[in-house]
Amino acid sequence: MEETLRAMHLANTVDNTYEWGVGWLRTLLAAIISALIVSYIESVSDFTLWGWTVEWFWGEVQDLADWLADKVSNIG
């Protein structure tokens, strides 16, 4: 009985280690491929992900500031 449990534990440990390693490998591969795809798209067009993200975020900040200013002016 103890040998069976030990074998099951070893198999589970090997499986977890394999899945962990494969999971990280897939994650790194997906990140590298995504970076290369975005870089290629940016190099052949006038699209920039960084500029688009910053512009979107700044627009959200301005909308929030306008909303807050409107709320404060309605209180007073």
PDB file of N, CA, C, O and CB in Angstrom:
ATOM      1  N   MET A   1       0.824  -1.201   0.000  1.00  0.00           N
ATOM      2  CA  MET A   1       0.000   0.000   0.000  1.00  0.00           C
ATOM      3  C   MET A   1       0.870   1.269   0.000  1.00  0.00           C
ATOM      4  O   MET A   1       0.619   2.213  -0.749  1.00  0.00           O
ATOM      5  CB  MET A   1      -0.939  -0.004   1.218  1.00  0.00           C
ATOM      6  N   GLU A   2       1.898   1.262   0.860  1.00  0.00           N
ATOM      7  CA  GLU A   2       2.763   2.434   0.950  1.00  0.00           C
ATOM      8  C   GLU A   2       3.528   2.657  -0.352  1.00  0.00           C
ATOM      9  O   GLU A   2       3.750   3.799  -0.756  1.00  0.00           O
ATOM     10  CB  GLU A   2       3.741   2.283   2.115  1.00  0.00           C
ATOM     11  N   GLU A   3       3.925   1.587  -0.996  1.00  0.00           N
ATOM     12  CA  GLU A   3       4.635   1.703  -2.264  1.00  0.00           C
ATOM     13  C   GLU A   3       3.747   2.299  -3.345  1.00  0.00           C
ATOM     14  O   GLU A   3       4.204   3.084  -4.176  1.00  0.00           O
ATOM     15  CB  GLU A   3       5.152   0.343  -2.706  1.00  0.00           C
ATOM     16  N   THR A   4       2.473   1.921  -3.329  1.00  0.00           N
ATOM     17  CA  THR A   4       1.526   2.470  -4.296  1.00  0.00           C
ATOM     18  C   THR A   4       1.353   3.967  -4.082  1.00  0.00           C
ATOM     19  O   THR A   4       1.347   4.742  -5.037  1.00  0.00           O
ATOM     20  CB  THR A   4       0.169   1.756  -4.191  1.00  0.00           C
ATOM     21  N   LEU A   5       1.212   4.367  -2.824  1.00  0.00           N
ATOM     22  CA  LEU A   5       1.071   5.796  -2.517  1.00  0.00           C
ATOM     23  C   LEU A   5       2.331   6.564  -2.909  1.00  0.00           C
ATOM     24  O   LEU A   5       2.243   7.679  -3.424  1.00  0.00           O
ATOM     25  CB  LEU A   5       0.774   5.999  -1.019  1.00  0.00           C
ATOM     26  N   ARG A   6       3.490   5.980  -2.671  1.00  0.00           N
ATOM     27  CA  ARG A   6       4.739   6.632  -3.030  1.00  0.00           C
ATOM     28  C   ARG A   6       4.847   6.782  -4.548  1.00  0.00           C
ATOM     29  O   ARG A   6       5.282   7.820  -5.046  1.00  0.00           O
ATOM     30  CB  ARG A   6       5.936   5.839  -2.481  1.00  0.00           C
ATOM     31  N   ALA A   7       4.453   5.749  -5.270  1.00  0.00           N
ATOM     32  CA  ALA A   7       4.473   5.815  -6.729  1.00  0.00           C
ATOM     33  C   ALA A   7       3.491   6.851  -7.242  1.00  0.00           C
ATOM     34  O   ALA A   7       3.797   7.587  -8.180  1.00  0.00           O
ATOM     35  CB  ALA A   7       4.155   4.451  -7.330  1.00  0.00           C
ATOM     36  N   MET A   8       2.309   6.915  -6.635  1.00  0.00           N
ATOM     37  CA  MET A   8       1.317   7.924  -7.041  1.00  0.00           C
ATOM     38  C   MET A   8       1.842   9.327  -6.760  1.00  0.00           C
ATOM     39  O   MET A   8       1.652  10.238  -7.565  1.00  0.00           O
ATOM     40  CB  MET A   8      -0.026   7.700  -6.304  1.00  0.00           C
ATOM     41  N   HIS A   9       2.502   9.498  -5.615  1.00  0.00           N
ATOM     42  CA  HIS A   9       3.048  10.811  -5.270  1.00  0.00           C
ATOM     43  C   HIS A   9       4.137  11.211  -6.269  1.00  0.00           C
ATOM     44  O   HIS A   9       4.189  12.359  -6.712  1.00  0.00           O
ATOM     45  CB  HIS A   9       3.614  10.804  -3.827  1.00  0.00           C
ATOM     46  N   LEU A  10       5.007  10.253  -6.621  1.00  0.00           N
ATOM     47  CA  LEU A  10       6.060  10.528  -7.593  1.00  0.00           C
ATOM     48  C   LEU A  10       5.467  10.898  -8.956  1.00  0.00           C
ATOM     49  O   LEU A  10       5.916  11.846  -9.600  1.00  0.00           O
ATOM     50  CB  LEU A  10       6.988   9.312  -7.730  1.00  0.00           C
ATOM     51  N   ALA A  11       4.453  10.141  -9.387  1.00  0.00           N
ATOM     52  CA  ALA A  11       3.809  10.438 -10.669  1.00  0.00           C
ATOM     53  C   ALA A  11       3.159  11.816 -10.645  1.00  0.00           C
ATOM     54  O   ALA A  11       3.228  12.555 -11.627  1.00  0.00           O
ATOM     55  CB  ALA A  11       2.760   9.366 -11.005  1.00  0.00           C
ATOM     56  N   ASN A  12       2.533  12.160  -9.534  1.00  0.00           N
ATOM     57  CA  ASN A  12       1.886  13.469  -9.401  1.00  0.00           C
ATOM     58  C   ASN A  12       2.928  14.586  -9.410  1.00  0.00           C
ATOM     59  O   ASN A  12       2.709  15.634 -10.018  1.00  0.00           O
ATOM     60  CB  ASN A  12       1.048  13.531  -8.104  1.00  0.00           C
ATOM     61  N   THR A  13       4.051  14.367  -8.745  1.00  0.00           N
ATOM     62  CA  THR A  13       5.124  15.357  -8.716  1.00  0.00           C
ATOM     63  C   THR A  13       5.701  15.578 -10.110  1.00  0.00           C
ATOM     64  O   THR A  13       5.916  16.717 -10.525  1.00  0.00           O
ATOM     65  CB  THR A  13       6.229  14.917  -7.752  1.00  0.00           C
ATOM     66  N   VAL A  14       5.949  14.489 -10.828  1.00  0.00           N
ATOM     67  CA  VAL A  14       6.475  14.598 -12.192  1.00  0.00           C
ATOM     68  C   VAL A  14       5.470  15.324 -13.076  1.00  0.00           C
ATOM     69  O   VAL A  14       5.849  16.190 -13.865  1.00  0.00           O
ATOM     70  CB  VAL A  14       6.796  13.196 -12.774  1.00  0.00           C
ATOM     71  N   ASP A  15       4.191  14.979 -12.952  1.00  0.00           N
ATOM     72  CA  ASP A  15       3.150  15.613 -13.764  1.00  0.00           C
ATOM     73  C   ASP A  15       3.061  17.109 -13.466  1.00  0.00           C
ATOM     74  O   ASP A  15       2.967  17.922 -14.386  1.00  0.00           O
ATOM     75  CB  ASP A  15       1.788  14.941 -13.513  1.00  0.00           C
ATOM     76  N   ASN A  16       3.090  17.471 -12.189  1.00  0.00           N
ATOM     77  CA  ASN A  16       3.017  18.899 -11.811  1.00  0.00           C
ATOM     78  C   ASN A  16       4.228  19.662 -12.338  1.00  0.00           C
ATOM     79  O   ASN A  16       4.089  20.776 -12.841  1.00  0.00           O
ATOM     80  CB  ASN A  16       2.929  19.053 -10.271  1.00  0.00           C
ATOM     81  N   THR A  17       5.409  19.070 -12.226  1.00  0.00           N
ATOM     82  CA  THR A  17       6.622  19.727 -12.713  1.00  0.00           C
ATOM     83  C   THR A  17       6.559  19.908 -14.229  1.00  0.00           C
ATOM     84  O   THR A  17       6.924  20.963 -14.749  1.00  0.00           O
ATOM     85  CB  THR A  17       7.874  18.912 -12.322  1.00  0.00           C
ATOM     86  N   TYR A  18       6.099  18.883 -14.930  1.00  0.00           N
ATOM     87  CA  TYR A  18       5.973  18.953 -16.387  1.00  0.00           C
ATOM     88  C   TYR A  18       4.978  20.042 -16.788  1.00  0.00           C
ATOM     89  O   TYR A  18       5.262  20.866 -17.657  1.00  0.00           O
ATOM     90  CB  TYR A  18       5.533  17.589 -16.958  1.00  0.00           C
ATOM     91  N   GLU A  19       3.811  20.034 -16.147  1.00  0.00           N
ATOM     92  CA  GLU A  19       2.789  21.033 -16.477  1.00  0.00           C
ATOM     93  C   GLU A  19       3.279  22.442 -16.164  1.00  0.00           C
ATOM     94  O   GLU A  19       3.010  23.372 -16.925  1.00  0.00           O
ATOM     95  CB  GLU A  19       1.492  20.747 -15.709  1.00  0.00           C
ATOM     96  N   TRP A  20       3.995  22.609 -15.051  1.00  0.00           N
ATOM     97  CA  TRP A  20       4.527  23.923 -14.694  1.00  0.00           C
ATOM     98  C   TRP A  20       5.521  24.390 -15.746  1.00  0.00           C
ATOM     99  O   TRP A  20       5.470  25.535 -16.193  1.00  0.00           O
ATOM    100  CB  TRP A  20       5.195  23.883 -13.306  1.00  0.00           C
ATOM    101  N   GLY A  21       6.421  23.504 -16.138  1.00  0.00           N
ATOM    102  CA  GLY A  21       7.430  23.863 -17.138  1.00  0.00           C
ATOM    103  C   GLY A  21       6.811  24.174 -18.488  1.00  0.00           C
ATOM    104  O   GLY A  21       7.174  25.157 -19.134  1.00  0.00           O
ATOM    105  N   VAL A  22       5.874  23.332 -18.915  1.00  0.00           N
ATOM    106  CA  VAL A  22       5.209  23.547 -20.198  1.00  0.00           C
ATOM    107  C   VAL A  22       4.376  24.822 -20.157  1.00  0.00           C
ATOM    108  O   VAL A  22       4.322  25.564 -21.138  1.00  0.00           O
ATOM    109  CB  VAL A  22       4.324  22.339 -20.560  1.00  0.00           C
ATOM    110  N   GLY A  23       3.722  25.077 -19.020  1.00  0.00           N
ATOM    111  CA  GLY A  23       2.915  26.291 -18.877  1.00  0.00           C
ATOM    112  C   GLY A  23       3.754  27.547 -19.026  1.00  0.00           C
ATOM    113  O   GLY A  23       3.357  28.480 -19.724  1.00  0.00           O
ATOM    114  N   TRP A  24       4.919  27.579 -18.374  1.00  0.00           N
ATOM    115  CA  TRP A  24       5.798  28.740 -18.490  1.00  0.00           C
ATOM    116  C   TRP A  24       6.368  28.869 -19.894  1.00  0.00           C
ATOM    117  O   TRP A  24       6.508  29.974 -20.416  1.00  0.00           O
ATOM    118  CB  TRP A  24       6.929  28.650 -17.477  1.00  0.00           C
ATOM    119  N   LEU A  25       6.696  27.733 -20.503  1.00  0.00           N
ATOM    120  CA  LEU A  25       7.213  27.768 -21.861  1.00  0.00           C
ATOM    121  C   LEU A  25       6.175  28.334 -22.820  1.00  0.00           C
ATOM    122  O   LEU A  25       6.505  29.155 -23.676  1.00  0.00           O
ATOM    123  CB  LEU A  25       7.640  26.371 -22.305  1.00  0.00           C
ATOM    124  N   ARG A  26       4.920  27.902 -22.685  1.00  0.00           N
ATOM    125  CA  ARG A  26       3.851  28.433 -23.538  1.00  0.00           C
ATOM    126  C   ARG A  26       3.641  29.921 -23.283  1.00  0.00           C
ATOM    127  O   ARG A  26       3.405  30.684 -24.220  1.00  0.00           O
ATOM    128  CB  ARG A  26       2.540  27.668 -23.297  1.00  0.00           C
ATOM    129  N   THR A  27       3.725  30.336 -22.025  1.00  0.00           N
ATOM    130  CA  THR A  27       3.548  31.748 -21.688  1.00  0.00           C
ATOM    131  C   THR A  27       4.645  32.599 -22.323  1.00  0.00           C
ATOM    132  O   THR A  27       4.361  33.632 -22.929  1.00  0.00           O
ATOM    133  CB  THR A  27       3.545  31.941 -20.164  1.00  0.00           C
ATOM    134  N   LEU A  28       5.884  32.167 -22.183  1.00  0.00           N
ATOM    135  CA  LEU A  28       6.993  32.911 -22.774  1.00  0.00           C
ATOM    136  C   LEU A  28       6.894  32.946 -24.293  1.00  0.00           C
ATOM    137  O   LEU A  28       7.136  33.983 -24.911  1.00  0.00           O
ATOM    138  CB  LEU A  28       8.323  32.299 -22.353  1.00  0.00           C
ATOM    139  N   LEU A  29       6.543  31.830 -24.889  1.00  0.00           N
ATOM    140  CA  LEU A  29       6.397  31.774 -26.341  1.00  0.00           C
ATOM    141  C   LEU A  29       5.294  32.710 -26.828  1.00  0.00           C
ATOM    142  O   LEU A  29       5.472  33.424 -27.815  1.00  0.00           O
ATOM    143  CB  LEU A  29       6.103  30.343 -26.786  1.00  0.00           C
ATOM    144  N   ALA A  30       4.158  32.706 -26.138  1.00  0.00           N
ATOM    145  CA  ALA A  30       3.050  33.595 -26.518  1.00  0.00           C
ATOM    146  C   ALA A  30       3.450  35.060 -26.368  1.00  0.00           C
ATOM    147  O   ALA A  30       3.096  35.886 -27.209  1.00  0.00           O
ATOM    148  CB  ALA A  30       1.803  33.299 -25.663  1.00  0.00           C
ATOM    149  N   ALA A  31       4.182  35.389 -25.309  1.00  0.00           N
ATOM    150  CA  ALA A  31       4.609  36.778 -25.098  1.00  0.00           C
ATOM    151  C   ALA A  31       5.574  37.229 -26.186  1.00  0.00           C
ATOM    152  O   ALA A  31       5.458  38.341 -26.700  1.00  0.00           O
ATOM    153  CB  ALA A  31       5.266  36.934 -23.722  1.00  0.00           C
ATOM    154  N   ILE A  32       6.520  36.374 -26.533  1.00  0.00           N
ATOM    155  CA  ILE A  32       7.487  36.732 -27.570  1.00  0.00           C
ATOM    156  C   ILE A  32       6.799  36.884 -28.924  1.00  0.00           C
ATOM    157  O   ILE A  32       7.065  37.838 -29.655  1.00  0.00           O
ATOM    158  CB  ILE A  32       8.598  35.676 -27.655  1.00  0.00           C
ATOM    159  N   ILE A  33       5.918  35.945 -29.258  1.00  0.00           N
ATOM    160  CA  ILE A  33       5.201  36.022 -30.538  1.00  0.00           C
ATOM    161  C   ILE A  33       4.334  37.275 -30.587  1.00  0.00           C
ATOM    162  O   ILE A  33       4.287  37.953 -31.614  1.00  0.00           O
ATOM    163  CB  ILE A  33       4.330  34.762 -30.753  1.00  0.00           C
ATOM    164  N   SER A  34       3.644  37.593 -29.487  1.00  0.00           N
ATOM    165  CA  SER A  34       2.809  38.803 -29.443  1.00  0.00           C
ATOM    166  C   SER A  34       3.648  40.057 -29.639  1.00  0.00           C
ATOM    167  O   SER A  34       3.261  40.958 -30.383  1.00  0.00           O
ATOM    168  CB  SER A  34       2.051  38.887 -28.110  1.00  0.00           C
ATOM    169  N   ALA A  35       4.793  40.116 -28.975  1.00  0.00           N
ATOM    170  CA  ALA A  35       5.673  41.281 -29.118  1.00  0.00           C
ATOM    171  C   ALA A  35       6.154  41.432 -30.553  1.00  0.00           C
ATOM    172  O   ALA A  35       6.205  42.544 -31.080  1.00  0.00           O
ATOM    173  CB  ALA A  35       6.875  41.166 -28.173  1.00  0.00           C
ATOM    174  N   LEU A  36       6.507  40.317 -31.189  1.00  0.00           N
ATOM    175  CA  LEU A  36       6.962  40.380 -32.576  1.00  0.00           C
ATOM    176  C   LEU A  36       5.840  40.808 -33.519  1.00  0.00           C
ATOM    177  O   LEU A  36       6.071  41.582 -34.448  1.00  0.00           O
ATOM    178  CB  LEU A  36       7.516  39.027 -33.010  1.00  0.00           C
ATOM    179  N   ILE A  37       4.636  40.314 -33.287  1.00  0.00           N
ATOM    180  CA  ILE A  37       3.498  40.688 -34.139  1.00  0.00           C
ATOM    181  C   ILE A  37       3.189  42.177 -34.004  1.00  0.00           C
ATOM    182  O   ILE A  37       3.013  42.870 -35.006  1.00  0.00           O
ATOM    183  CB  ILE A  37       2.249  39.853 -33.776  1.00  0.00           C
ATOM    184  N   VAL A  38       3.124  42.668 -32.765  1.00  0.00           N
ATOM    185  CA  VAL A  38       2.844  44.091 -32.549  1.00  0.00           C
ATOM    186  C   VAL A  38       3.958  44.943 -33.154  1.00  0.00           C
ATOM    187  O   VAL A  38       3.686  45.969 -33.777  1.00  0.00           O
ATOM    188  CB  VAL A  38       2.692  44.396 -31.038  1.00  0.00           C
ATOM    189  N   SER A  39       5.191  44.527 -32.975  1.00  0.00           N
ATOM    190  CA  SER A  39       6.315  45.266 -33.545  1.00  0.00           C
ATOM    191  C   SER A  39       6.221  45.322 -35.069  1.00  0.00           C
ATOM    192  O   SER A  39       6.468  46.366 -35.673  1.00  0.00           O
ATOM    193  CB  SER A  39       7.642  44.626 -33.122  1.00  0.00           C
ATOM    194  N   TYR A  40       5.864  44.196 -35.686  1.00  0.00           N
ATOM    195  CA  TYR A  40       5.722  44.171 -37.142  1.00  0.00           C
ATOM    196  C   TYR A  40       4.600  45.099 -37.595  1.00  0.00           C
ATOM    197  O   TYR A  40       4.770  45.864 -38.544  1.00  0.00           O
ATOM    198  CB  TYR A  40       5.456  42.740 -37.631  1.00  0.00           C
ATOM    199  N   ILE A  41       3.462  45.033 -36.926  1.00  0.00           N
ATOM    200  CA  ILE A  41       2.324  45.885 -37.301  1.00  0.00           C
ATOM    201  C   ILE A  41       2.692  47.357 -37.165  1.00  0.00           C
ATOM    202  O   ILE A  41       2.334  48.173 -38.016  1.00  0.00           O
ATOM    203  CB  ILE A  41       1.090  45.563 -36.427  1.00  0.00           C
ATOM    204  N   GLU A  42       3.411  47.697 -36.089  1.00  0.00           N
ATOM    205  CA  GLU A  42       3.818  49.088 -35.903  1.00  0.00           C
ATOM    206  C   GLU A  42       4.829  49.531 -36.960  1.00  0.00           C
ATOM    207  O   GLU A  42       4.847  50.702 -37.340  1.00  0.00           O
ATOM    208  CB  GLU A  42       4.407  49.279 -34.512  1.00  0.00           C
ATOM    209  N   SER A  43       5.662  48.620 -37.435  1.00  0.00           N
ATOM    210  CA  SER A  43       6.684  49.013 -38.405  1.00  0.00           C
ATOM    211  C   SER A  43       6.130  49.191 -39.815  1.00  0.00           C
ATOM    212  O   SER A  43       6.698  49.950 -40.600  1.00  0.00           O
ATOM    213  CB  SER A  43       7.787  47.987 -38.426  1.00  0.00           C
ATOM    214  N   VAL A  44       5.034  48.510 -40.156  1.00  0.00           N
ATOM    215  CA  VAL A  44       4.493  48.622 -41.510  1.00  0.00           C
ATOM    216  C   VAL A  44       3.280  49.552 -41.602  1.00  0.00           C
ATOM    217  O   VAL A  44       2.717  49.734 -42.681  1.00  0.00           O
ATOM    218  CB  VAL A  44       4.113  47.254 -42.016  1.00  0.00           C
ATOM    219  N   SER A  45       2.882  50.135 -40.480  1.00  0.00           N
ATOM    220  CA  SER A  45       1.745  51.052 -40.508  1.00  0.00           C
ATOM    221  C   SER A  45       2.047  52.250 -39.608  1.00  0.00           C
ATOM    222  O   SER A  45       3.116  52.335 -39.004  1.00  0.00           O
ATOM    223  CB  SER A  45       0.435  50.335 -40.055  1.00  0.00           C
ATOM    224  N   ASP A  46       1.090  53.170 -39.529  1.00  0.00           N
ATOM    225  CA  ASP A  46       1.288  54.323 -38.654  1.00  0.00           C
ATOM    226  C   ASP A  46       0.648  54.087 -37.285  1.00  0.00           C
ATOM    227  O   ASP A  46       0.524  55.024 -36.496  1.00  0.00           O
ATOM    228  CB  ASP A  46       0.707  55.589 -39.300  1.00  0.00           C
ATOM    229  N   PHE A  47       0.247  52.867 -36.998  1.00  0.00           N
ATOM    230  CA  PHE A  47      -0.348  52.503 -35.712  1.00  0.00           C
ATOM    231  C   PHE A  47       0.741  52.342 -34.663  1.00  0.00           C
ATOM    232  O   PHE A  47       1.760  51.700 -34.918  1.00  0.00           O
ATOM    233  CB  PHE A  47      -1.173  51.205 -35.835  1.00  0.00           C
ATOM    234  N   THR A  48       0.528  52.928 -33.467  1.00  0.00           N
ATOM    235  CA  THR A  48       1.429  52.680 -32.347  1.00  0.00           C
ATOM    236  C   THR A  48       0.592  52.309 -31.137  1.00  0.00           C
ATOM    237  O   THR A  48      -0.264  53.077 -30.696  1.00  0.00           O
ATOM    238  CB  THR A  48       2.327  53.920 -32.049  1.00  0.00           C
ATOM    239  N   LEU A  49       0.846  51.144 -30.618  1.00  0.00           N
ATOM    240  CA  LEU A  49       0.082  50.657 -29.471  1.00  0.00           C
ATOM    241  C   LEU A  49       0.310  51.539 -28.257  1.00  0.00           C
ATOM    242  O   LEU A  49      -0.632  51.846 -27.527  1.00  0.00           O
ATOM    243  CB  LEU A  49       0.459  49.212 -29.148  1.00  0.00           C
ATOM    244  N   TRP A  50       1.564  51.953 -28.030  1.00  0.00           N
ATOM    245  CA  TRP A  50       1.878  52.791 -26.874  1.00  0.00           C
ATOM    246  C   TRP A  50       1.151  54.133 -26.975  1.00  0.00           C
ATOM    247  O   TRP A  50       0.523  54.574 -26.012  1.00  0.00           O
ATOM    248  CB  TRP A  50       3.403  53.014 -26.764  1.00  0.00           C
ATOM    249  N   GLY A  51       1.234  54.779 -28.133  1.00  0.00           N
ATOM    250  CA  GLY A  51       0.558  56.062 -28.303  1.00  0.00           C
ATOM    251  C   GLY A  51      -0.943  55.942 -28.166  1.00  0.00           C
ATOM    252  O   GLY A  51      -1.587  56.793 -27.552  1.00  0.00           O
ATOM    253  N   TRP A  52      -1.504  54.886 -28.738  1.00  0.00           N
ATOM    254  CA  TRP A  52      -2.955  54.675 -28.647  1.00  0.00           C
ATOM    255  C   TRP A  52      -3.377  54.461 -27.201  1.00  0.00           C
ATOM    256  O   TRP A  52      -4.401  54.995 -26.773  1.00  0.00           O
ATOM    257  CB  TRP A  52      -3.384  53.470 -29.506  1.00  0.00           C
ATOM    258  N   THR A  53      -2.604  53.685 -26.437  1.00  0.00           N
ATOM    259  CA  THR A  53      -2.925  53.414 -25.038  1.00  0.00           C
ATOM    260  C   THR A  53      -2.835  54.681 -24.205  1.00  0.00           C
ATOM    261  O   THR A  53      -3.712  54.949 -23.384  1.00  0.00           O
ATOM    262  CB  THR A  53      -1.991  52.345 -24.470  1.00  0.00           C
ATOM    263  N   VAL A  54      -1.784  55.462 -24.409  1.00  0.00           N
ATOM    264  CA  VAL A  54      -1.615  56.707 -23.651  1.00  0.00           C
ATOM    265  C   VAL A  54      -2.730  57.686 -23.979  1.00  0.00           C
ATOM    266  O   VAL A  54      -3.275  58.330 -23.083  1.00  0.00           O
ATOM    267  CB  VAL A  54      -0.245  57.345 -23.949  1.00  0.00           C
ATOM    268  N   GLU A  55      -3.073  57.804 -25.255  1.00  0.00           N
ATOM    269  CA  GLU A  55      -4.159  58.715 -25.641  1.00  0.00           C
ATOM    270  C   GLU A  55      -5.488  58.276 -25.034  1.00  0.00           C
ATOM    271  O   GLU A  55      -6.267  59.112 -24.576  1.00  0.00           O
ATOM    272  CB  GLU A  55      -4.282  58.786 -27.173  1.00  0.00           C
ATOM    273  N   TRP A  56      -5.755  56.956 -25.026  1.00  0.00           N
ATOM    274  CA  TRP A  56      -6.989  56.451 -24.437  1.00  0.00           C
ATOM    275  C   TRP A  56      -7.023  56.759 -22.947  1.00  0.00           C
ATOM    276  O   TRP A  56      -8.036  57.234 -22.434  1.00  0.00           O
ATOM    277  CB  TRP A  56      -7.129  54.938 -24.676  1.00  0.00           C
ATOM    278  N   PHE A  57      -5.913  56.490 -22.241  1.00  0.00           N
ATOM    279  CA  PHE A  57      -5.853  56.724 -20.796  1.00  0.00           C
ATOM    280  C   PHE A  57      -6.012  58.207 -20.484  1.00  0.00           C
ATOM    281  O   PHE A  57      -6.729  58.570 -19.551  1.00  0.00           O
ATOM    282  CB  PHE A  57      -4.527  56.199 -20.218  1.00  0.00           C
ATOM    283  N   TRP A  58      -5.353  59.062 -21.251  1.00  0.00           N
ATOM    284  CA  TRP A  58      -5.459  60.498 -21.009  1.00  0.00           C
ATOM    285  C   TRP A  58      -6.891  60.979 -21.245  1.00  0.00           C
ATOM    286  O   TRP A  58      -7.375  61.847 -20.519  1.00  0.00           O
ATOM    287  CB  TRP A  58      -4.480  61.270 -21.911  1.00  0.00           C
ATOM    288  N   GLY A  59      -7.562  60.436 -22.237  1.00  0.00           N
ATOM    289  CA  GLY A  59      -8.968  60.763 -22.470  1.00  0.00           C
ATOM    290  C   GLY A  59      -9.842  60.349 -21.294  1.00  0.00           C
ATOM    291  O   GLY A  59     -10.756  61.078 -20.909  1.00  0.00           O
ATOM    292  N   GLU A  60      -9.564  59.175 -20.720  1.00  0.00           N
ATOM    293  CA  GLU A  60     -10.318  58.716 -19.550  1.00  0.00           C
ATOM    294  C   GLU A  60     -10.069  59.641 -18.348  1.00  0.00           C
ATOM    295  O   GLU A  60     -10.998  59.965 -17.607  1.00  0.00           O
ATOM    296  CB  GLU A  60      -9.928  57.257 -19.195  1.00  0.00           C
ATOM    297  N   VAL A  61      -8.829  60.057 -18.164  1.00  0.00           N
ATOM    298  CA  VAL A  61      -8.502  60.974 -17.060  1.00  0.00           C
ATOM    299  C   VAL A  61      -9.220  62.303 -17.254  1.00  0.00           C
ATOM    300  O   VAL A  61      -9.760  62.860 -16.298  1.00  0.00           O
ATOM    301  CB  VAL A  61      -6.972  61.200 -16.965  1.00  0.00           C
ATOM    302  N   GLN A  62      -9.229  62.811 -18.473  1.00  0.00           N
ATOM    303  CA  GLN A  62      -9.916  64.077 -18.739  1.00  0.00           C
ATOM    304  C   GLN A  62     -11.424  63.943 -18.521  1.00  0.00           C
ATOM    305  O   GLN A  62     -12.049  64.846 -17.966  1.00  0.00           O
ATOM    306  CB  GLN A  62      -9.631  64.547 -20.174  1.00  0.00           C
ATOM    307  N   ASP A  63     -12.009  62.828 -18.951  1.00  0.00           N
ATOM    308  CA  ASP A  63     -13.439  62.598 -18.719  1.00  0.00           C
ATOM    309  C   ASP A  63     -13.754  62.546 -17.227  1.00  0.00           C
ATOM    310  O   ASP A  63     -14.756  63.103 -16.779  1.00  0.00           O
ATOM    311  CB  ASP A  63     -13.888  61.295 -19.396  1.00  0.00           C
ATOM    312  N   LEU A  64     -12.896  61.874 -16.462  1.00  0.00           N
ATOM    313  CA  LEU A  64     -13.093  61.802 -15.015  1.00  0.00           C
ATOM    314  C   LEU A  64     -12.981  63.184 -14.383  1.00  0.00           C
ATOM    315  O   LEU A  64     -13.775  63.540 -13.512  1.00  0.00           O
ATOM    316  CB  LEU A  64     -12.074  60.846 -14.382  1.00  0.00           C
ATOM    317  N   ALA A  65     -11.991  63.964 -14.824  1.00  0.00           N
ATOM    318  CA  ALA A  65     -11.813  65.315 -14.283  1.00  0.00           C
ATOM    319  C   ALA A  65     -13.018  66.188 -14.623  1.00  0.00           C
ATOM    320  O   ALA A  65     -13.478  66.956 -13.778  1.00  0.00           O
ATOM    321  CB  ALA A  65     -10.517  65.955 -14.832  1.00  0.00           C
ATOM    322  N   ASP A  66     -13.531  66.081 -15.835  1.00  0.00           N
ATOM    323  CA  ASP A  66     -14.717  66.859 -16.216  1.00  0.00           C
ATOM    324  C   ASP A  66     -15.923  66.442 -15.386  1.00  0.00           C
ATOM    325  O   ASP A  66     -16.703  67.287 -14.948  1.00  0.00           O
ATOM    326  CB  ASP A  66     -15.022  66.686 -17.717  1.00  0.00           C
ATOM    327  N   TRP A  67     -16.075  65.130 -15.169  1.00  0.00           N
ATOM    328  CA  TRP A  67     -17.199  64.625 -14.379  1.00  0.00           C
ATOM    329  C   TRP A  67     -17.114  65.129 -12.949  1.00  0.00           C
ATOM    330  O   TRP A  67     -18.113  65.562 -12.376  1.00  0.00           O
ATOM    331  CB  TRP A  67     -17.231  63.090 -14.400  1.00  0.00           C
ATOM    332  N   LEU A  68     -15.897  65.072 -12.363  1.00  0.00           N
ATOM    333  CA  LEU A  68     -15.711  65.558 -10.989  1.00  0.00           C
ATOM    334  C   LEU A  68     -15.957  67.055 -10.892  1.00  0.00           C
ATOM    335  O   LEU A  68     -16.585  67.521  -9.941  1.00  0.00           O
ATOM    336  CB  LEU A  68     -14.301  65.232 -10.493  1.00  0.00           C
ATOM    337  N   ALA A  69     -15.469  67.812 -11.867  1.00  0.00           N
ATOM    338  CA  ALA A  69     -15.672  69.262 -11.865  1.00  0.00           C
ATOM    339  C   ALA A  69     -17.161  69.575 -11.946  1.00  0.00           C
ATOM    340  O   ALA A  69     -17.643  70.498 -11.288  1.00  0.00           O
ATOM    341  CB  ALA A  69     -14.913  69.928 -13.041  1.00  0.00           C
ATOM    342  N   ASP A  70     -17.879  68.815 -12.744  1.00  0.00           N
ATOM    343  CA  ASP A  70     -19.328  69.008 -12.874  1.00  0.00           C
ATOM    344  C   ASP A  70     -20.034  68.726 -11.554  1.00  0.00           C
ATOM    345  O   ASP A  70     -20.930  69.470 -11.155  1.00  0.00           O
ATOM    346  CB  ASP A  70     -19.896  68.103 -13.978  1.00  0.00           C
ATOM    347  N   LYS A  71     -19.627  67.638 -10.865  1.00  0.00           N
ATOM    348  CA  LYS A  71     -20.241  67.286  -9.573  1.00  0.00           C
ATOM    349  C   LYS A  71     -19.937  68.347  -8.528  1.00  0.00           C
ATOM    350  O   LYS A  71     -20.817  68.717  -7.751  1.00  0.00           O
ATOM    351  CB  LYS A  71     -19.741  65.910  -9.087  1.00  0.00           C
ATOM    352  N   VAL A  72     -18.707  68.841  -8.498  1.00  0.00           N
ATOM    353  CA  VAL A  72     -18.322  69.853  -7.501  1.00  0.00           C
ATOM    354  C   VAL A  72     -19.048  71.160  -7.779  1.00  0.00           C
ATOM    355  O   VAL A  72     -19.480  71.827  -6.839  1.00  0.00           O
ATOM    356  CB  VAL A  72     -16.789  70.081  -7.506  1.00  0.00           C
ATOM    357  N   SER A  73     -19.193  71.541  -9.028  1.00  0.00           N
ATOM    358  CA  SER A  73     -19.857  72.807  -9.344  1.00  0.00           C
ATOM    359  C   SER A  73     -21.370  72.710  -9.045  1.00  0.00           C
ATOM    360  O   SER A  73     -21.995  73.725  -8.739  1.00  0.00           O
ATOM    361  CB  SER A  73     -19.619  73.184 -10.838  1.00  0.00           C
ATOM    362  N   ASN A  74     -21.946  71.536  -9.126  1.00  0.00           N
ATOM    363  CA  ASN A  74     -23.374  71.380  -8.788  1.00  0.00           C
ATOM    364  C   ASN A  74     -23.617  71.385  -7.298  1.00  0.00           C
ATOM    365  O   ASN A  74     -24.727  71.694  -6.863  1.00  0.00           O
ATOM    366  CB  ASN A  74     -23.918  70.096  -9.376  1.00  0.00           C
ATOM    367  N   ILE A  75     -22.601  71.049  -6.485  1.00  0.00           N
ATOM    368  CA  ILE A  75     -22.760  71.053  -5.030  1.00  0.00           C
ATOM    369  C   ILE A  75     -22.782  72.482  -4.519  1.00  0.00           C
ATOM    370  O   ILE A  75     -23.612  72.838  -3.682  1.00  0.00           O
ATOM    371  CB  ILE A  75     -21.628  70.255  -4.347  1.00  0.00           C
ATOM    372  N   GLY A  76     -21.875  73.291  -5.021  1.00  0.00           N
ATOM    373  CA  GLY A  76     -21.671  74.648  -4.493  1.00  0.00           C
ATOM    374  C   GLY A  76     -22.620  75.628  -4.989  1.00  0.00           C
ATOM    375  O   GLY A  76     -22.549  76.799  -4.618  1.00  0.00           O
TER     376      GLY A  76
END
